[in-house]
Amino acid sequence: MALSKSNIEQCIIFGLIINIALFLFAGPVSAAFHTAASCSMADVQAAITNASAGDIVLIPAGAAIWGDGGSYLSVNKQITVQGAGQGQTIITLSDSGGRYGNGTIRISAAATVRSMTINGSNAGPVCAFSTSTSNDWRITDIDYNGGAAGAYFAYVGNVYGLIDSNDITGGVGNAELIFVRGPSNSWQTPHSIGSSDNLFIEDNTFNGQGYVCDINSDGRAVLRFNTITGPMKIDGHGKASNTPPRGVRHMEVYNNIWTYSGPYWAALEIRGGGGRVFDNTIASSATIWVILTEYAATSTWPNFGNICQCPANYPIDDQIGVGMDPKVGGSEPLYLWGNTKGGTNWVLTWKAPSSACVQTCGTFSVSEIIKEGREYFMSETKPAAMSGYMPYTYPHPLRTVQPVQQPQLIPPQRLRLN
């Protein structure tokens, strides 16, 4: 049936109405858009102030310095804060910005921050992100270029969330790019291996120098599907050198790949706790270390009264393979399987006790304290003891929320009238 001129005009009007509706309701139906007047920290904070839970704060393209005098952006609502994209919204951290747990971007809600470039400071351990108070936050699609003074990408305090799909570059060897502390009762509660109650670090690329992470006192973390292009290690911190004096609770480390081929650096160092380490690849046959150790047995530390711990002191507080308080040796072993370096199975490197520890304890090896078949189990394939272990859902469920496009009016299709 041929359309009349009036029918076609009605179609055009209807199409215009549909496009206006698309403009008004682009993105989640409940979300409102708040576009900051500029990418200055003050303008972005004003947009956050005007936003409600579920809304989207858009940061326009441009460049700005954030964090002067320790000032910070407070992301304290369940919102998305989204830049115009990497290389488009460019934030440089001030040399006088907050350090350690006082990040320039402070997330204290189940919020997402995404899609921008952040350049680190060269004037000390200035921190880009810090998180507290709430779980289920997300940091994603950030191009981070660390400064030359050990700058931090993220300092995670006692909460769980997701750090994914970022390009993170360390500027110096002592840069602890992701620093993690867990809940203060972590050693008094059951482990959360295989569950959502962990910090997740997944599908990131780590470049340059430094530590991929320092999973610190009481920390619980999962590191998976990351690519590490520099001489950088995944680190699990023990009790000996920690403040507060507790060790990492547990780590799951799997399907990561190290691509740097230079010799003499550590890809993984675990100094306490338990967990699962499997299907990781070091793509080099050069001398690259995988280390299990206990610092309290290799030198003196105030957390152990400046007295070396000997095999006779087994189990040592928070060492590899011990579980909840009170400590029981081998109660929560560390399992490693399917890990290769240069095409062959991992071989562990052991740190030697200092002369002071030998004087206190006599001649011994740390492998007498962290004993295979008791504190850890290492195999080429998944062992029968791990048959019931399943990693948490991948990709992480928080990744189902996709970036939004700024609403745009879509012109109706032009129809030729005869």
C-alpha positions as CSV (number, residue, x, y, z in Angstrom):
1,M,0.0,0.0,0.0
2,A,1.4,3.4,-1.0
3,L,1.9,5.9,1.8
4,S,0.2,9.3,1.5
5,K,2.0,12.5,2.0
6,S,0.2,12.9,5.4
7,N,1.3,9.4,6.4
8,I,4.9,10.1,5.6
9,E,4.8,13.4,7.6
10,Q,3.4,11.5,10.5
11,C,6.3,9.0,10.2
12,I,8.8,11.9,10.3
13,I,7.2,13.4,13.4
14,F,7.2,10.0,15.1
15,G,10.9,9.4,14.2
16,L,11.7,12.8,15.7
17,I,9.9,11.9,18.9
18,I,11.8,8.6,19.1
19,N,15.2,10.4,18.6
20,I,14.3,12.9,21.3
21,A,13.5,10.0,23.6
22,L,16.9,8.4,22.8
23,F,18.5,11.7,23.7
24,L,16.7,12.0,27.0
25,F,17.2,8.4,28.1
26,A,20.6,7.4,26.7
27,G,22.5,5.2,29.2
28,P,20.8,3.6,32.3
29,V,17.2,4.7,32.5
30,S,17.6,6.0,36.1
31,A,20.9,7.9,35.4
32,A,21.2,11.6,34.9
33,F,24.2,13.2,33.3
34,H,26.2,16.0,34.9
35,T,28.9,17.5,32.7
36,A,31.6,19.3,34.6
37,A,32.3,22.9,33.4
38,S,35.9,22.0,32.9
39,C,38.4,19.3,33.9
40,S,39.5,21.3,36.9
41,M,39.2,19.5,40.2
42,A,36.8,22.2,41.6
43,D,34.5,21.9,38.6
44,V,34.4,18.1,38.7
45,Q,33.7,18.2,42.5
46,A,30.8,20.6,41.8
47,A,29.3,18.2,39.3
48,I,29.7,15.3,41.9
49,T,27.9,17.5,44.5
50,N,25.0,17.9,42.1
51,A,24.8,14.2,41.3
52,S,22.7,11.5,42.9
53,A,23.3,7.7,43.2
54,G,23.3,6.1,39.8
55,D,24.2,9.3,37.9
56,I,27.1,9.9,35.6
57,V,29.5,12.7,35.9
58,L,31.3,13.5,32.6
59,I,34.7,15.2,32.6
60,P,35.4,17.0,29.4
61,A,38.6,16.8,27.4
62,G,41.5,19.1,28.6
63,A,44.3,19.2,31.1
64,A,44.5,20.1,34.7
65,I,46.6,19.8,37.9
66,W,44.9,18.1,40.8
67,G,45.8,17.9,44.5
68,D,47.6,21.2,45.3
69,G,48.2,21.4,49.1
70,G,46.8,17.9,49.7
71,S,43.4,18.8,48.2
72,Y,41.4,15.9,46.8
73,L,38.4,14.9,44.8
74,S,35.8,13.1,47.0
75,V,33.9,10.4,45.1
76,N,31.4,9.7,47.9
77,K,28.4,8.5,46.0
78,Q,27.4,5.5,44.0
79,I,28.1,7.2,40.7
80,T,30.3,6.9,37.6
81,V,33.0,9.6,37.1
82,Q,34.1,9.4,33.5
83,G,36.7,11.3,31.5
84,A,36.6,11.9,27.8
85,G,39.1,9.1,27.3
86,Q,42.8,8.3,27.7
87,G,44.9,11.1,26.2
88,Q,41.8,13.4,26.1
89,T,41.2,14.1,29.8
90,I,44.7,14.6,31.2
91,I,45.2,15.0,35.0
92,T,48.6,15.7,36.5
93,L,49.1,15.1,40.2
94,S,50.5,18.1,42.1
95,D,53.9,17.8,43.8
96,S,52.2,18.9,47.0
97,G,49.5,16.2,46.6
98,G,48.4,13.7,49.2
99,R,50.7,10.7,49.9
100,Y,50.1,7.1,50.7
101,G,46.5,6.6,51.9
102,N,45.6,10.2,51.2
103,G,44.9,9.9,47.5
104,T,44.1,12.8,45.2
105,I,41.0,10.9,44.1
106,R,39.3,9.4,47.2
107,I,36.7,6.8,46.6
108,S,34.4,6.1,49.6
109,A,31.4,4.6,47.8
110,A,30.5,1.9,45.3
111,A,31.6,4.2,42.5
112,T,33.4,3.9,39.2
113,V,36.2,6.2,38.0
114,R,37.3,5.7,34.4
115,S,38.6,6.9,31.1
116,M,41.4,9.4,31.6
117,T,45.2,9.9,31.7
118,I,46.8,10.5,35.1
119,N,50.5,11.7,35.3
120,G,52.2,11.1,38.6
121,S,54.2,13.5,40.6
122,N,58.1,13.5,40.8
123,A,58.2,14.8,44.3
124,G,57.6,11.8,46.5
125,P,55.0,9.0,47.0
126,V,52.0,11.1,45.9
127,C,49.0,8.8,45.4
128,A,46.5,8.9,42.6
129,F,43.6,6.9,44.1
130,S,42.8,5.8,47.7
131,T,39.7,3.8,48.7
132,S,37.9,3.4,52.0
133,T,34.6,2.8,53.7
134,S,32.7,0.9,50.9
135,N,33.2,-2.2,48.8
136,D,32.3,-2.7,45.1
137,W,34.1,0.3,43.7
138,R,35.9,0.2,40.3
139,I,38.9,1.9,38.8
140,T,39.2,1.2,35.0
141,D,40.5,2.5,31.7
142,I,43.1,4.8,33.3
143,D,46.5,5.5,31.6
144,Y,48.7,6.1,34.6
145,N,52.3,7.3,34.2
146,G,54.1,7.1,37.6
147,G,56.5,9.8,38.7
148,A,60.2,9.4,39.5
149,A,59.8,9.2,43.3
150,G,57.9,6.1,44.0
151,A,54.4,7.4,43.2
152,Y,51.4,5.2,44.0
153,F,48.6,4.4,41.6
154,A,46.2,3.1,44.2
155,Y,46.2,2.7,48.0
156,V,43.5,0.3,49.1
157,G,42.5,0.4,52.7
158,N,40.4,-2.4,54.3
159,V,37.8,-2.6,51.5
160,Y,37.3,-4.7,48.3
161,G,36.8,-3.6,44.8
162,L,38.1,-3.9,41.2
163,I,41.1,-2.5,39.4
164,D,40.9,-3.5,35.8
165,S,41.8,-2.7,32.2
166,N,44.3,0.0,33.1
167,D,47.7,0.8,31.6
168,I,50.0,1.4,34.7
169,T,53.6,2.5,34.4
170,G,56.0,2.7,37.3
171,G,58.8,5.3,37.2
172,V,61.3,3.9,39.7
173,G,62.1,0.5,41.3
174,N,60.6,1.2,44.7
175,A,57.2,2.3,43.3
176,E,54.5,0.1,45.0
177,L,51.9,0.8,42.4
178,I,49.0,-0.9,44.1
179,F,49.3,-1.0,47.9
180,V,46.7,-3.1,49.8
181,R,45.7,-3.5,53.4
182,G,42.8,-5.7,54.5
183,P,40.3,-5.6,57.4
184,S,41.8,-5.6,60.8
185,N,40.0,-8.9,61.7
186,S,41.4,-10.7,58.6
187,W,43.4,-13.2,60.6
188,Q,40.5,-13.9,63.0
189,T,38.0,-14.8,60.2
190,P,37.9,-17.7,57.7
191,H,39.7,-17.2,54.4
192,S,37.7,-15.9,51.3
193,I,39.7,-17.7,48.6
194,G,37.5,-18.1,45.5
195,S,34.9,-15.6,46.7
196,S,34.1,-11.9,46.0
197,D,35.6,-10.8,49.3
198,N,39.0,-9.8,47.8
199,L,40.6,-6.9,45.9
200,F,40.6,-7.9,42.2
201,I,43.4,-6.7,39.9
202,E,42.7,-8.0,36.5
203,D,43.5,-7.4,32.8
204,N,45.9,-4.5,33.5
205,T,49.2,-3.9,31.7
206,F,52.1,-3.0,34.0
207,N,55.1,-1.2,32.5
208,G,58.3,0.3,33.7
209,Q,59.8,-0.4,37.1
210,G,58.6,-1.1,40.6
211,Y,56.1,-3.5,42.3
212,V,52.9,-4.5,40.6
213,C,51.5,-4.6,44.1
214,D,52.3,-4.8,47.7
215,I,49.6,-6.9,49.3
216,N,50.2,-5.8,52.8
217,S,49.0,-6.4,56.3
218,D,45.7,-8.4,56.5
219,G,45.3,-8.1,52.7
220,R,43.2,-10.5,50.5
221,A,43.7,-10.1,46.8
222,V,43.3,-11.7,43.4
223,L,45.7,-10.9,40.6
224,R,44.7,-12.4,37.2
225,F,45.1,-12.0,33.5
226,N,47.6,-9.1,33.8
227,T,50.5,-8.5,31.5
228,I,53.7,-7.3,33.1
229,T,56.2,-5.9,30.6
230,G,59.0,-4.6,33.0
231,P,61.2,-6.1,35.8
232,M,58.3,-6.0,38.3
233,K,57.1,-8.3,41.0
234,I,53.9,-9.3,42.5
235,D,54.6,-9.0,46.2
236,G,52.9,-10.5,49.3
237,H,54.2,-8.8,52.5
238,G,54.9,-10.7,55.7
239,K,54.6,-9.6,59.4
240,A,58.3,-8.9,60.0
241,S,58.6,-5.6,58.2
242,N,55.0,-4.4,58.4
243,T,53.1,-1.7,60.3
244,P,50.7,-2.7,61.7
245,P,52.5,-6.0,62.5
246,R,50.5,-8.5,60.5
247,G,51.2,-10.3,57.2
248,V,49.2,-10.8,54.0
249,R,46.2,-13.1,54.6
250,H,46.1,-14.7,51.2
251,M,46.6,-14.2,47.4
252,E,45.2,-15.8,44.3
253,V,47.7,-15.3,41.4
254,Y,46.8,-16.8,38.1
255,N,47.0,-16.4,34.3
256,N,49.4,-13.5,34.5
257,I,52.3,-13.1,32.0
258,W,55.7,-11.5,32.5
259,T,57.3,-10.5,29.1
260,Y,60.5,-8.7,30.2
261,S,63.5,-10.8,29.3
262,G,66.3,-9.1,31.2
263,P,68.0,-11.2,34.0
264,Y,68.1,-10.9,37.8
265,W,64.8,-9.7,39.0
266,A,61.9,-11.2,41.0
267,A,58.6,-11.9,39.3
268,L,56.9,-13.1,42.5
269,E,57.8,-12.9,46.2
270,I,55.5,-14.2,48.9
271,R,56.5,-13.6,52.5
272,G,53.4,-14.8,54.3
273,G,49.8,-16.2,54.2
274,G,48.3,-18.7,51.9
275,G,46.5,-18.9,48.6
276,R,46.6,-20.3,45.0
277,V,49.3,-19.5,42.4
278,F,48.7,-21.2,39.0
279,D,48.9,-21.0,35.2
280,N,51.3,-18.0,35.3
281,T,53.9,-17.6,32.6
282,I,57.4,-15.9,32.7
283,A,58.2,-15.6,29.0
284,S,62.0,-15.8,29.4
285,S,64.6,-18.4,30.3
286,A,66.9,-15.8,31.9
287,T,67.6,-15.7,35.6
288,I,64.3,-14.5,37.1
289,W,63.4,-15.4,40.7
290,V,60.3,-16.8,42.2
291,I,60.7,-16.5,46.0
292,L,58.9,-17.9,49.0
293,T,60.5,-16.6,52.2
294,E,60.1,-15.5,55.8
295,Y,61.9,-12.3,56.7
296,A,61.8,-13.0,60.4
297,A,64.2,-16.0,59.7
298,T,66.6,-14.1,57.4
299,S,67.3,-11.0,59.6
300,T,66.3,-9.2,62.8
301,W,63.1,-7.1,62.9
302,P,61.4,-5.0,65.7
303,N,58.1,-6.9,65.1
304,F,59.9,-10.0,66.4
305,G,61.8,-8.3,69.2
306,N,64.9,-7.9,67.0
307,I,65.5,-11.7,67.5
308,C,65.9,-14.0,64.6
309,Q,63.2,-16.7,64.3
310,C,64.6,-20.2,64.0
311,P,63.1,-23.6,62.9
312,A,62.6,-24.2,66.6
313,N,60.1,-21.2,66.6
314,Y,57.9,-22.8,64.0
315,P,55.2,-21.8,63.2
316,I,56.2,-18.2,62.9
317,D,53.4,-15.7,63.0
318,D,51.7,-15.1,59.7
319,Q,54.2,-17.2,57.8
320,I,53.3,-19.0,54.6
321,G,50.9,-21.9,55.2
322,V,49.4,-20.8,58.6
323,G,45.8,-20.0,58.9
324,M,43.6,-18.2,61.4
325,D,44.8,-17.2,64.8
326,P,46.0,-19.1,66.8
327,K,48.6,-20.3,64.4
328,V,48.8,-23.9,63.3
329,G,51.6,-24.9,60.9
330,G,50.4,-26.1,57.5
331,S,46.7,-25.4,58.3
332,E,46.2,-23.3,55.1
333,P,48.9,-24.3,52.7
334,L,49.9,-22.4,49.6
335,Y,49.3,-24.3,46.4
336,L,51.3,-23.7,43.2
337,W,50.7,-25.5,39.9
338,G,51.0,-25.1,36.1
339,N,53.5,-22.2,36.4
340,T,56.3,-22.0,33.8
341,K,59.4,-19.9,33.1
342,G,60.9,-20.1,29.6
343,G,58.8,-23.1,28.9
344,T,59.8,-25.1,32.0
345,N,58.3,-25.4,35.4
346,W,59.1,-22.8,38.1
347,V,62.0,-23.4,40.4
348,L,62.0,-21.6,43.7
349,T,64.8,-19.4,45.0
350,W,65.4,-19.3,48.8
351,K,66.9,-16.3,50.6
352,A,69.8,-17.2,52.9
353,P,69.6,-16.3,56.7
354,S,71.9,-13.5,57.7
355,S,75.0,-14.2,59.8
356,A,73.1,-12.9,62.9
357,C,70.4,-15.5,62.3
358,V,73.0,-18.2,61.9
359,Q,74.6,-17.1,65.1
360,T,71.2,-17.3,66.9
361,C,69.9,-20.5,65.3
362,G,72.8,-22.4,63.9
363,T,73.1,-23.3,60.3
364,F,69.7,-23.7,58.7
365,S,67.6,-23.0,55.5
366,V,64.4,-21.1,55.3
367,S,63.0,-24.2,53.5
368,E,63.0,-26.0,56.9
369,I,60.4,-23.4,58.1
370,I,58.5,-23.1,54.8
371,K,58.5,-26.8,54.0
372,E,57.2,-28.4,50.8
373,G,54.4,-30.9,51.5
374,R,53.4,-28.9,54.6
375,E,53.4,-25.2,54.0
376,Y,53.2,-25.4,50.3
377,F,52.5,-27.8,47.5
378,M,54.0,-27.4,44.0
379,S,53.0,-29.4,40.9
380,E,52.8,-29.3,37.2
381,T,49.1,-29.9,37.1
382,K,46.2,-29.0,39.4
383,P,46.5,-31.3,42.4
384,A,43.6,-33.5,43.7
385,A,43.5,-31.4,46.9
386,M,42.4,-28.4,44.7
387,S,39.6,-30.3,42.9
388,G,36.9,-28.3,44.8
389,Y,38.6,-24.9,44.2
390,M,37.0,-22.7,41.7
391,P,38.2,-19.1,40.9
392,Y,35.7,-16.3,41.3
393,T,33.7,-15.3,38.2
394,Y,35.7,-13.9,35.4
395,P,35.3,-11.2,34.1
396,H,34.5,-9.7,37.4
397,P,30.7,-8.9,37.5
398,L,31.4,-5.2,38.1
399,R,32.7,-5.0,34.5
400,T,29.2,-5.5,33.1
401,V,28.6,-1.8,33.3
402,Q,30.0,-0.3,30.1
403,P,31.1,3.3,29.5
404,V,28.5,5.7,28.3
405,Q,28.4,8.0,25.3
406,Q,27.4,11.6,25.8
407,P,23.8,12.0,24.6
408,Q,23.5,13.1,21.1
409,L,20.4,14.0,19.0
410,I,20.2,11.5,16.2
411,P,18.6,13.3,13.1
412,P,15.6,11.5,11.7
413,Q,16.0,9.7,8.3
414,R,15.1,12.0,5.4
415,L,12.3,10.7,3.3
416,R,11.7,12.0,-0.2
417,L,8.2,13.1,-0.9
418,N,6.8,12.5,-4.3
